[in-house]
Amino acid sequence: MSKLTGKIALITGGNSGIGLATARLFVQEGAQVIITGRDQATLDAAVAELGPAALAVRTDVGSLPDLAALFEQIRARFGRLDVVFVNAGIFKGGSLQDSTEELYDEVFDINVKGAFFTMQKAEPLLADGAAVVINASTVIHAGMPGASLYAASKAAVRQLARNLSNELAARNIRVNVVSPGYTRTPIVGRAGASPEQVEGFFGHVSGEVPLRRPAQPEEIAKAVLFLASDDSSYVVGEELLVDGGYGSIGAAGVAR
């Protein structure tokens, strides 16, 4: 039997990158999947690819009215959630001096406020024994110049998972974290980089990763599936690094 047969799964930010790769895998494993995103065109394209087992709901996770509408639609149509992948997020860099209040608000509204209130709105719909996976980042284990706000936002959601794990454990709801390393997704280009700069970035960071390459979204999706399925039934409050060794053994193989 497939690992998610009969399960209802929500993936925020499921219209591209890691979220879309995870949606593909969840559908293959028998789940009914709800994906969200802010761009209607990519949502439509994702649903066309995923087929009848997918539903797309345009949602800005930084907007509480959007979240309320999303979960009301899920409640009315499905009545419950068995899996939630809190994945929606943005990466925008800036040095200490170049960062503005607007940048701070944008990063934290999506990455932290969005994650927290996604969980708050989802909790009444979570079935006992449900699984929640929150997407953080390996950057919380290493200093990266120009990524202070992003790293701080991802450290916040890692701690959020610890606390929610304890809060929801009485209902046997497991909350865990996947922390990807450098992954080939559109998130880098959305930060304003040109195609040439994106390739230069991945070429540079590949030299820092012990496995000497960035991850593919499908590799992260497999880790999410593990945490979302009964394969991880005794795993709770944990963080799974999927980063080619970067966060554990360090850049260029130098132990941390």
C-alpha positions as CSV (number, residue, x, y, z in Angstrom):
1,M,0.0,0.0,0.0
2,S,1.2,3.6,-0.7
3,K,2.4,5.5,2.3
4,L,-0.3,8.2,2.2
5,T,-3.3,6.4,0.9
6,G,-6.5,8.1,2.0
7,K,-4.7,11.0,3.6
8,I,-5.6,14.7,3.1
9,A,-2.4,16.8,2.9
10,L,-1.9,20.6,2.7
11,I,1.3,22.0,1.2
12,T,1.7,25.7,1.5
13,G,3.9,27.1,-1.3
14,G,3.1,24.0,-3.3
15,N,3.2,25.7,-6.7
16,S,6.9,25.4,-7.3
17,G,10.3,24.1,-6.0
18,I,10.3,21.9,-3.0
19,G,6.6,22.3,-2.4
20,L,5.7,21.2,-5.9
21,A,8.1,18.2,-5.8
22,T,6.5,17.2,-2.5
23,A,3.0,17.5,-4.0
24,R,4.0,15.2,-6.8
25,L,5.4,12.6,-4.4
26,F,2.4,12.9,-2.1
27,V,0.0,12.3,-5.0
28,Q,2.0,9.3,-6.1
29,E,1.7,7.9,-2.5
30,G,-2.0,8.2,-2.6
31,A,-2.8,11.5,-0.9
32,Q,-5.4,14.1,-1.8
33,V,-3.3,17.3,-1.9
34,I,-4.2,21.0,-1.4
35,I,-1.5,23.3,-2.6
36,T,-1.3,27.1,-2.0
37,G,0.7,29.9,-3.5
38,R,0.4,33.6,-4.3
39,D,0.7,33.2,-8.1
40,Q,-2.4,31.9,-9.9
41,A,-0.6,31.0,-13.1
42,T,1.9,28.6,-11.4
43,L,-0.9,27.2,-9.3
44,D,-2.9,26.4,-12.4
45,A,0.1,24.8,-14.0
46,A,0.8,22.7,-11.0
47,V,-2.8,21.4,-10.8
48,A,-2.8,20.6,-14.5
49,E,0.3,18.5,-13.9
50,L,-0.8,16.9,-10.6
51,G,-4.3,15.9,-11.8
52,P,-7.6,15.4,-10.0
53,A,-6.0,14.5,-6.7
54,A,-4.9,18.1,-6.3
55,L,-6.7,21.3,-5.4
56,A,-5.1,24.7,-5.6
57,V,-6.1,27.7,-3.4
58,R,-4.5,31.0,-4.0
59,T,-3.3,32.1,-0.6
60,D,-0.8,34.7,0.9
61,V,0.2,33.0,4.1
62,G,1.1,36.4,5.5
63,S,-2.5,37.4,5.3
64,L,-4.8,36.2,8.1
65,P,-8.0,36.6,6.0
66,D,-6.4,34.5,3.2
67,L,-5.6,31.8,5.8
68,A,-9.1,31.9,7.3
69,A,-10.6,31.5,3.8
70,L,-8.2,28.6,2.9
71,F,-9.0,26.6,6.0
72,E,-12.7,27.2,5.7
73,Q,-12.6,25.8,2.2
74,I,-10.6,22.8,3.5
75,R,-13.1,22.2,6.3
76,A,-16.1,22.4,4.0
77,R,-14.6,20.1,1.3
78,F,-12.6,17.6,3.3
79,G,-13.4,18.0,7.0
80,R,-9.9,17.3,8.2
81,L,-6.2,17.3,7.6
82,D,-3.8,14.4,8.1
83,V,-0.6,16.0,6.9
84,V,0.5,19.7,6.7
85,F,3.8,20.7,5.1
86,V,4.4,24.3,6.2
87,N,6.6,25.2,3.3
88,A,5.8,28.6,2.0
89,G,8.7,31.0,2.4
90,I,10.8,33.6,0.8
91,F,14.5,34.3,0.6
92,K,15.6,37.9,0.5
93,G,19.1,38.9,1.5
94,G,20.6,42.1,2.7
95,S,23.6,43.3,4.8
96,L,23.0,44.7,8.3
97,Q,23.2,48.3,6.9
98,D,21.2,47.7,3.8
99,S,18.3,45.9,5.5
100,T,15.2,48.0,5.9
101,E,12.1,47.7,8.1
102,E,10.1,46.8,4.9
103,L,12.5,43.9,4.2
104,Y,12.3,42.7,7.8
105,D,8.5,42.8,7.8
106,E,8.3,41.0,4.4
107,V,10.6,38.2,5.5
108,F,9.1,37.7,8.9
109,D,5.5,38.1,7.7
110,I,5.9,35.2,5.3
111,N,8.4,32.9,7.0
112,V,7.4,33.3,10.7
113,K,4.0,34.9,10.9
114,G,2.8,32.8,8.0
115,A,4.1,29.5,9.6
116,F,2.6,30.3,13.0
117,F,-0.8,31.2,11.8
118,T,-0.9,28.4,9.3
119,M,-0.5,26.1,12.3
120,Q,-3.0,28.0,14.4
121,K,-5.7,27.8,11.7
122,A,-4.8,24.2,10.8
123,E,-4.9,22.8,14.4
124,P,-8.7,22.4,14.7
125,L,-8.7,20.4,11.4
126,L,-5.8,18.1,12.3
127,A,-6.8,14.6,12.9
128,D,-5.4,12.9,15.9
129,G,-2.2,11.3,14.8
130,A,-1.6,13.8,12.1
131,A,1.9,14.8,10.9
132,V,3.2,18.3,10.5
133,V,6.5,19.1,8.7
134,I,7.9,22.7,8.8
135,N,10.5,23.8,6.3
136,A,13.4,25.6,7.9
137,S,17.0,25.7,6.5
138,T,20.5,24.5,7.1
139,V,21.5,28.2,7.2
140,I,20.4,28.2,10.9
141,H,23.5,26.1,11.6
142,A,26.0,28.4,9.9
143,G,26.7,32.1,9.4
144,M,26.0,33.4,6.0
145,P,26.8,37.1,5.2
146,G,23.8,39.0,4.0
147,A,21.3,36.4,5.2
148,S,20.7,37.5,8.8
149,L,17.0,38.1,8.5
150,Y,16.3,34.9,6.5
151,A,18.4,32.8,8.9
152,A,16.7,34.4,11.9
153,S,13.3,33.7,10.5
154,K,14.2,30.0,9.9
155,A,15.6,29.7,13.4
156,A,12.3,31.0,14.7
157,V,10.3,28.3,12.9
158,R,12.7,25.6,14.2
159,Q,11.9,26.7,17.7
160,L,8.2,26.9,16.9
161,A,8.3,23.2,15.9
162,R,9.8,22.3,19.3
163,N,7.1,24.1,21.2
164,L,4.2,22.9,19.1
165,S,5.5,19.3,19.3
166,N,5.0,19.5,23.1
167,E,1.7,21.3,22.8
168,L,0.2,18.8,20.3
169,A,1.7,15.6,21.6
170,A,-1.3,14.7,23.7
171,R,-3.2,14.2,20.4
172,N,-0.4,12.2,19.0
173,I,0.2,14.9,16.4
174,R,3.9,14.9,15.4
175,V,5.6,18.1,14.4
176,N,9.1,17.9,12.8
177,V,11.4,20.0,10.7
178,V,13.1,19.5,7.4
179,S,16.1,21.8,6.9
180,P,17.2,21.8,3.3
181,G,20.6,22.9,2.1
182,Y,21.3,24.7,-1.1
183,T,18.6,23.4,-3.5
184,R,17.9,24.2,-7.1
185,T,14.5,26.0,-6.8
186,P,13.2,29.3,-8.2
187,I,13.6,31.0,-4.8
188,V,17.1,32.3,-5.7
189,G,15.9,33.9,-8.9
190,R,13.0,35.4,-7.1
191,A,15.4,37.3,-4.9
192,G,16.3,39.3,-7.9
193,A,19.3,37.4,-9.4
194,S,19.7,37.0,-13.1
195,P,20.1,33.5,-14.7
196,E,23.8,34.0,-14.9
197,Q,24.0,35.1,-11.2
198,V,21.9,32.1,-10.2
199,E,24.3,29.7,-12.0
200,G,27.2,31.5,-10.5
201,F,25.7,31.2,-7.1
202,F,25.1,27.4,-7.4
203,G,28.6,27.0,-8.8
204,H,30.1,28.8,-5.9
205,V,28.1,27.0,-3.1
206,S,28.7,23.6,-4.6
207,G,32.3,24.0,-3.5
208,E,31.2,24.5,0.1
209,V,29.0,21.4,0.2
210,P,30.7,18.1,1.1
211,L,28.8,16.3,-1.6
212,R,29.9,19.1,-4.1
213,R,26.5,19.8,-5.5
214,P,23.2,21.4,-4.6
215,A,20.1,19.3,-3.9
216,Q,17.3,18.6,-6.3
217,P,13.8,19.4,-4.9
218,E,12.9,15.7,-5.2
219,E,15.6,14.8,-2.7
220,I,14.0,17.2,-0.1
221,A,10.6,15.8,-1.0
222,K,11.6,12.3,0.0
223,A,12.7,13.5,3.4
224,V,9.3,15.3,3.8
225,L,7.5,12.1,2.9
226,F,9.4,10.2,5.6
227,L,8.4,12.8,8.2
228,A,4.8,12.9,7.0
229,S,4.3,9.1,6.9
230,D,4.2,6.3,9.5
231,D,7.8,5.5,8.7
232,S,8.6,8.2,11.2
233,S,5.9,7.3,13.7
234,Y,8.3,7.7,16.7
235,V,10.0,10.9,15.5
236,V,8.7,14.1,17.0
237,G,10.2,17.6,17.5
238,E,13.2,16.6,15.4
239,E,15.1,18.4,12.6
240,L,16.2,16.4,9.6
241,L,19.1,18.1,7.7
242,V,19.0,17.4,4.0
243,D,22.0,19.5,2.9
244,G,24.8,17.3,1.6
245,G,26.6,17.4,4.9
246,Y,26.9,21.2,5.0
247,G,25.3,21.8,8.4
248,S,26.8,18.7,10.1
249,I,30.4,18.4,8.9
250,G,30.8,21.9,7.6
251,A,31.9,23.6,4.5
252,A,34.5,21.8,2.4
253,G,34.5,18.9,4.8
254,V,35.8,20.9,7.8
255,A,34.2,19.6,11.0
256,R,32.1,22.0,12.9
